Amino acid sequence: MTTSTSSHPNQALKDEIRAEALRLGFHACGFADAAAAWPNGAWLADFVAEGLHGEMGWMEDTLERRRHPTAMWTDARSAVVLGLNYGPEHDPLSALEHPDRAAISVYAQGDDYHEVVKKRLKLLAGWMHRRFGQEVKVFVDTAPLMEKPLAQRAGLGWQGKHTNLVSRPYGSWLFLGSVLTTLDLPPDPPEVDHCGSCSACLDICPTKAFPAPHRLDARRCISYLTIELAGPIPAEFRPALGNRIYGCDDCLAVCPWNKFAQVSSEAAFQARETLKAPGLAELAVLDDPAFRALFSKNPIKRIGRDRFVRNVLYAIGNSGDAALMAVVEPLLRDPAPVVRGAAVWAARRLAPARAAGLRGAEEDADVLAEWAA
């Protein structure tokens, strides 16, 4: 295990980089040996081989490049791993107490973090290139780089039993980005696991997506189901969604290390008023232009209107509020099959007697004529 040492000839360069990163607004900065061996590539290969990645085909397609940082860039010597705090102002679990309103993952209530993180990474990388004359490349989580184990190796935090990064100063709330460089920099001591016997993150999962500590079955994860899965969400998981319409923060929010977390000072990460537990009724009626306008510069925009309204309809079906049938009925004739199917399911939950004639064909628009007649 490699550790940092002040006797390294480039220790002063590392100190300069950390100071510049903090000046640019990053909250955490650590260093790792990009070329060192690590076991995470084999773990990822097993994860994909078992099919635990679900329909995320890109993970299989980029598997070889994800196995190790140098698989993408053989000349990389060091990794500068950066963190931006997005700590929420309120307990994310409080939104679950209002079934007629939407629970949206904390990270998706403000601006798209990819753009914020990437912009600062480019500023830092450009400064490094000018200052030291070495090559640099920047990566956010859309790139095939295993950023969480890299962040642990750089001392920013550790991967908890829920597989997400936990930071002692920032709890569960760090956006990550990396700069790989040909510059040889002394690594920081890697962070060690501080979870102990706690299993709060595993116990709270509504869909039991963790078959074992440090092991996630994405096919059962609400974040995967509401974001990555394009078709109908399997019926067995729909009731467990509750009012979660985009992502799930349960395993993050319940972590005891959040007692040290800090509310983010980043204006871009502050929750928009329109996304603080908005009403399900107002979200269900969004057409494509209205959806795009509401989620401009927001990560939710990437899943598209149809998948989003699908999620809203499942939440409406879980709400128990029969008055919401007023917004469900028009969606029974929606052009998108995935929306029609979700509307049928919601109708059966809210008004089972009226929905009895739908004959179980959740994807068939023709059955809707019986309702409209």
C-alpha positions as CSV (number, residue, x, y, z in Angstrom):
1,M,0.0,0.0,0.0
2,T,1.5,3.3,-1.1
3,T,1.5,6.4,1.1
4,S,2.4,10.0,0.6
5,T,5.8,11.2,1.7
6,S,7.1,14.7,2.0
7,S,10.5,13.4,0.7
8,H,9.0,12.8,-2.8
9,P,10.7,15.2,-5.3
10,N,7.3,16.4,-6.5
11,Q,5.7,17.0,-3.1
12,A,5.8,20.8,-3.6
13,L,4.0,20.4,-7.0
14,K,1.3,18.4,-5.3
15,D,0.8,21.0,-2.7
16,E,0.4,23.6,-5.5
17,I,-2.2,21.6,-7.2
18,R,-4.2,21.1,-4.1
19,A,-4.1,24.8,-3.3
20,E,-5.3,25.6,-6.9
21,A,-8.1,23.0,-6.7
22,L,-9.4,24.6,-3.5
23,R,-9.1,28.0,-5.0
24,L,-11.2,26.9,-7.9
25,G,-14.0,25.8,-5.5
26,F,-13.4,22.1,-5.1
27,H,-14.0,21.0,-1.5
28,A,-11.9,17.9,-1.5
29,C,-8.7,17.0,-3.4
30,G,-6.7,13.8,-3.2
31,F,-3.9,12.0,-5.1
32,A,-3.5,8.4,-6.2
33,D,-1.1,6.4,-8.3
34,A,-3.0,5.8,-11.5
35,A,-0.7,2.9,-12.6
36,A,-0.8,0.9,-9.4
37,A,-2.5,-2.5,-9.4
38,W,-6.0,-2.8,-7.9
39,P,-8.7,-5.5,-7.5
40,N,-11.6,-3.4,-8.6
41,G,-11.4,-4.4,-12.3
42,A,-12.0,-8.0,-11.4
43,W,-14.9,-7.1,-9.1
44,L,-16.5,-5.1,-12.0
45,A,-16.1,-8.0,-14.4
46,D,-17.8,-10.4,-11.9
47,F,-20.6,-7.8,-11.5
48,V,-21.3,-7.7,-15.2
49,A,-20.9,-11.5,-15.7
50,E,-23.6,-12.1,-13.1
51,G,-25.9,-9.6,-14.9
52,L,-26.3,-7.4,-11.9
53,H,-25.9,-4.3,-14.2
54,G,-29.3,-5.0,-15.7
55,E,-29.9,-3.2,-19.1
56,M,-26.9,-0.9,-18.7
57,G,-25.2,-2.3,-21.8
58,W,-22.7,0.5,-21.8
59,M,-21.1,-1.0,-18.7
60,E,-20.5,-4.2,-20.6
61,D,-19.4,-2.4,-23.7
62,T,-16.8,-0.4,-21.9
63,L,-15.7,-3.1,-19.4
64,E,-12.1,-3.4,-20.6
65,R,-11.6,0.4,-20.4
66,R,-13.1,0.4,-16.9
67,R,-10.8,-2.3,-15.5
68,H,-8.0,0.1,-14.7
69,P,-7.3,3.9,-15.1
70,T,-4.5,3.2,-17.5
71,A,-6.7,1.0,-19.7
72,M,-8.0,4.3,-21.2
73,W,-4.6,6.1,-21.2
74,T,-1.5,4.0,-20.8
75,D,0.7,7.1,-20.1
76,A,-1.2,8.1,-17.0
77,R,1.0,8.2,-13.9
78,S,-1.1,10.0,-11.3
79,A,-4.8,10.8,-10.6
80,V,-5.9,14.0,-9.0
81,V,-9.4,13.2,-7.6
82,L,-11.7,16.1,-6.8
83,G,-14.9,16.4,-4.8
84,L,-17.7,19.0,-4.7
85,N,-20.0,19.0,-1.8
86,Y,-23.7,18.9,-2.6
87,G,-25.0,18.4,0.9
88,P,-28.8,19.1,1.1
89,E,-30.4,21.7,3.4
90,H,-33.2,19.3,4.5
91,D,-33.5,15.6,5.2
92,P,-34.1,13.9,1.9
93,L,-36.3,11.3,3.6
94,S,-38.9,13.9,4.6
95,A,-40.3,14.0,1.1
96,L,-41.5,10.4,1.5
97,E,-44.0,11.6,4.0
98,H,-46.1,13.4,1.4
99,P,-47.4,10.7,-1.1
100,D,-49.2,13.3,-3.3
101,R,-45.9,15.0,-4.0
102,A,-42.7,13.8,-5.8
103,A,-39.5,12.7,-4.1
104,I,-36.6,13.6,-6.4
105,S,-33.0,12.6,-5.6
106,V,-31.0,15.4,-4.0
107,Y,-28.5,15.5,-6.8
108,A,-31.2,16.2,-9.4
109,Q,-32.9,19.1,-7.7
110,G,-30.5,21.7,-9.0
111,D,-28.3,22.2,-12.1
112,D,-26.7,19.3,-13.9
113,Y,-23.6,18.6,-11.9
114,H,-21.7,17.2,-14.9
115,E,-21.4,20.6,-16.4
116,V,-20.3,22.3,-13.1
117,V,-17.7,19.6,-12.3
118,K,-16.4,19.3,-15.8
119,K,-15.9,23.1,-16.1
120,R,-13.8,23.2,-13.0
121,L,-11.9,20.1,-13.9
122,K,-10.9,21.8,-17.2
123,L,-9.8,24.9,-15.4
124,L,-7.6,22.9,-13.1
125,A,-6.2,20.6,-15.9
126,G,-5.4,23.6,-18.1
127,W,-3.6,25.3,-15.2
128,M,-1.6,22.1,-14.5
129,H,-0.6,21.7,-18.2
130,R,0.6,25.3,-18.3
131,R,2.3,25.2,-15.0
132,F,4.1,21.8,-15.3
133,G,4.1,21.1,-19.0
134,Q,2.7,17.6,-18.6
135,E,-0.3,16.0,-20.3
136,V,-3.7,15.9,-18.6
137,K,-7.1,14.4,-19.2
138,V,-10.3,15.1,-17.3
139,F,-13.1,12.7,-16.4
140,V,-16.5,12.9,-14.8
141,D,-18.8,10.0,-14.2
142,T,-20.0,9.8,-17.8
143,A,-16.5,8.5,-18.7
144,P,-15.4,4.8,-18.2
145,L,-13.4,5.4,-15.1
146,M,-14.1,3.7,-11.7
147,E,-14.2,6.9,-9.8
148,K,-15.4,5.7,-6.4
149,P,-12.6,3.2,-5.8
150,L,-10.2,5.8,-7.2
151,A,-11.5,8.3,-4.7
152,Q,-11.0,5.8,-1.9
153,R,-7.4,5.2,-3.1
154,A,-6.9,9.0,-3.1
155,G,-8.1,9.3,0.5
156,L,-11.4,11.2,-0.2
157,G,-13.6,8.6,1.4
158,W,-14.5,4.9,1.4
159,Q,-17.0,2.8,-0.4
160,G,-19.7,2.0,2.1
161,K,-21.8,-1.2,2.3
162,H,-24.1,0.5,-0.2
163,T,-21.2,0.8,-2.6
164,N,-21.4,4.6,-2.6
165,L,-18.6,6.8,-1.4
166,V,-18.7,8.0,2.2
167,S,-16.6,10.9,3.3
168,R,-15.8,11.7,6.9
169,P,-16.2,15.5,6.5
170,Y,-19.0,15.4,3.9
171,G,-21.0,12.3,4.6
172,S,-22.7,10.9,1.5
173,W,-22.8,14.1,-0.5
174,L,-19.7,14.5,-2.8
175,F,-19.7,14.8,-6.6
176,L,-16.5,13.3,-8.0
177,G,-14.2,14.2,-10.9
178,S,-10.7,13.3,-11.8
179,V,-7.7,14.6,-13.7
180,L,-5.3,12.0,-15.0
181,T,-1.8,13.2,-15.7
182,T,1.6,12.1,-16.9
183,L,3.1,14.0,-14.0
184,D,4.5,11.8,-11.2
185,L,2.9,12.9,-7.9
186,P,3.2,11.3,-4.5
187,P,-0.1,9.6,-3.6
188,D,-2.1,10.3,-0.5
189,P,-2.8,7.5,2.0
190,P,-6.0,5.6,1.0
191,E,-9.0,5.9,3.2
192,V,-10.0,2.9,5.2
193,D,-13.5,1.6,5.8
194,H,-15.3,3.2,8.8
195,C,-18.7,1.4,8.5
196,G,-18.1,-1.0,11.3
197,S,-21.1,-3.1,12.2
198,C,-23.6,-0.6,10.9
199,S,-26.1,-1.9,8.3
200,A,-28.5,1.1,8.2
201,C,-28.0,1.6,4.4
202,L,-28.8,-2.1,3.7
203,D,-31.7,-2.3,6.0
204,I,-33.6,0.8,4.6
205,C,-33.5,-0.2,1.0
206,P,-37.2,-0.5,-0.2
207,T,-36.5,-3.1,-2.8
208,K,-33.8,-5.1,-1.0
209,A,-31.2,-4.3,-3.7
210,F,-28.2,-5.3,-1.6
211,P,-27.8,-9.1,-1.6
212,A,-24.7,-8.6,0.7
213,P,-22.7,-5.7,2.1
214,H,-20.7,-4.0,-0.6
215,R,-22.8,-5.7,-3.3
216,L,-25.6,-4.1,-5.3
217,D,-28.1,-5.7,-7.6
218,A,-28.8,-2.8,-9.9
219,R,-31.9,-4.6,-11.3
220,R,-33.6,-4.0,-8.0
221,C,-32.3,-0.5,-7.3
222,I,-34.8,2.3,-7.5
223,S,-32.3,4.7,-9.0
224,Y,-31.7,2.2,-11.8
225,L,-35.4,1.4,-12.3
226,T,-36.5,5.1,-12.5
227,I,-33.5,6.4,-14.5
228,E,-31.8,3.7,-16.5
229,L,-34.6,1.3,-17.3
230,A,-36.4,2.4,-20.5
231,G,-39.5,0.1,-20.5
232,P,-42.1,-0.7,-17.8
233,I,-40.7,-1.1,-14.3
234,P,-41.4,-4.7,-13.1
235,A,-44.7,-4.9,-11.3
236,E,-43.1,-6.4,-8.2
237,F,-41.1,-3.2,-7.5
238,R,-43.8,-0.6,-8.3
239,P,-45.4,-0.4,-4.8
240,A,-41.9,0.0,-3.3
241,L,-41.2,3.1,-5.4
242,G,-43.7,5.1,-3.2
243,N,-43.4,8.6,-4.5
244,R,-39.8,8.4,-5.7
245,I,-39.9,9.5,-9.3
246,Y,-36.2,10.0,-10.0
247,G,-33.6,8.2,-8.1
248,C,-33.5,7.3,-4.5
249,D,-31.5,8.7,-1.6
250,D,-32.6,6.3,1.2
251,C,-29.3,4.5,1.6
252,L,-27.3,7.7,1.4
253,A,-29.6,9.8,3.7
254,V,-29.7,7.2,6.5
255,C,-25.9,7.0,6.8
256,P,-24.7,8.0,10.4
257,W,-21.7,9.8,8.9
258,N,-24.0,12.5,7.6
259,K,-24.0,14.0,11.0
260,F,-20.7,15.6,9.9
261,A,-22.1,16.7,6.5
262,Q,-22.3,20.3,5.5
263,V,-25.0,22.1,3.5
264,S,-23.5,22.9,0.1
265,S,-22.6,26.5,-0.6
266,E,-22.7,25.9,-4.4
267,A,-25.6,28.0,-5.9
268,A,-25.8,25.5,-8.8
269,F,-26.6,22.7,-6.5
270,Q,-29.3,24.4,-4.5
271,A,-32.7,22.9,-5.0
272,R,-34.9,24.7,-7.4
273,E,-38.2,25.8,-5.9
274,T,-40.0,24.0,-8.7
275,L,-38.3,20.7,-7.8
276,K,-38.7,20.8,-4.0
277,A,-41.3,18.0,-3.7
278,P,-43.5,19.2,-6.6
279,G,-47.1,18.0,-6.8
280,L,-47.6,14.7,-8.8
281,A,-50.6,16.2,-10.5
282,E,-48.6,19.0,-12.1
283,L,-45.9,16.7,-13.2
284,A,-48.2,14.2,-14.8
285,V,-49.6,16.7,-17.3
286,L,-46.2,17.7,-18.8
287,D,-45.9,17.4,-22.5
288,D,-42.5,17.2,-24.2
289,P,-41.9,21.0,-24.5
290,A,-43.0,21.7,-21.0
291,F,-40.9,18.8,-19.7
292,R,-37.8,20.2,-21.5
293,A,-38.5,23.7,-20.2
294,L,-38.9,22.5,-16.6
295,F,-35.7,20.4,-16.6
296,S,-33.5,22.7,-18.7
297,K,-29.9,22.3,-17.5
298,N,-31.0,19.6,-15.1
299,P,-30.0,15.9,-15.2
300,I,-33.6,14.7,-15.3
301,K,-33.9,16.0,-18.8
302,R,-31.8,13.1,-20.2
303,I,-34.4,10.4,-19.4
304,G,-37.0,12.1,-21.6
305,R,-40.7,13.0,-21.0
306,D,-42.2,9.5,-21.5
307,R,-40.0,7.7,-19.0
308,F,-40.4,10.6,-16.5
309,V,-44.2,10.5,-16.7
310,R,-44.1,6.8,-16.4
311,N,-42.5,7.2,-13.0
312,V,-44.9,9.9,-12.0
313,L,-47.9,7.6,-12.8
314,Y,-46.4,4.8,-10.6
315,A,-46.2,7.3,-7.8
316,I,-49.7,8.4,-8.4
317,G,-50.8,4.8,-8.2
318,N,-49.1,4.5,-4.9
319,S,-50.6,7.8,-3.5
320,G,-54.0,6.4,-2.6
321,D,-55.5,9.7,-3.7
322,A,-58.5,8.9,-5.9
323,A,-58.7,12.6,-6.9
324,L,-55.6,12.1,-9.0
325,M,-57.7,10.0,-11.4
326,A,-58.4,13.3,-13.2
327,V,-54.8,13.4,-14.5
328,V,-54.6,9.6,-15.0
329,E,-57.5,9.3,-17.4
330,P,-56.1,11.5,-20.2
331,L,-52.8,9.5,-20.1
332,L,-54.7,6.3,-20.8
333,R,-54.7,7.5,-24.4
334,D,-51.1,8.8,-24.4
335,P,-49.1,8.1,-27.6
336,A,-46.3,6.5,-25.6
337,P,-46.9,2.8,-24.7
338,V,-44.9,3.0,-21.5
339,V,-47.0,6.0,-20.4
340,R,-50.3,4.2,-21.2
341,G,-49.2,1.1,-19.4
342,A,-48.3,3.1,-16.3
343,A,-51.6,4.9,-16.5
344,V,-53.5,1.6,-16.5
345,W,-51.6,0.4,-13.5
346,A,-52.3,3.7,-11.6
347,A,-56.0,3.5,-12.6
348,R,-56.2,0.0,-11.2
349,R,-54.7,1.1,-7.9
350,L,-56.8,4.2,-7.5
351,A,-60.2,3.0,-9.0
352,P,-60.1,-0.8,-9.2
353,A,-63.8,-1.1,-9.9
354,R,-63.7,1.4,-12.8
355,A,-60.5,-0.1,-14.2
356,A,-61.8,-3.7,-14.2
357,G,-62.6,-3.5,-17.9
358,L,-59.0,-2.9,-19.0
359,R,-58.5,-6.7,-19.4
360,G,-54.9,-6.6,-18.2
361,A,-53.4,-5.3,-21.5
362,E,-51.2,-2.6,-20.0
363,E,-49.5,-1.8,-23.3
364,D,-52.6,-2.0,-25.6
365,A,-54.1,1.4,-26.5
366,D,-57.2,-0.3,-27.9
367,V,-58.5,-1.2,-24.5
368,L,-58.9,2.4,-23.7
369,A,-61.8,2.8,-26.0
370,E,-63.9,0.9,-23.5
371,W,-63.1,3.5,-20.9
372,A,-63.8,6.4,-23.1
373,A,-67.1,5.1,-24.4
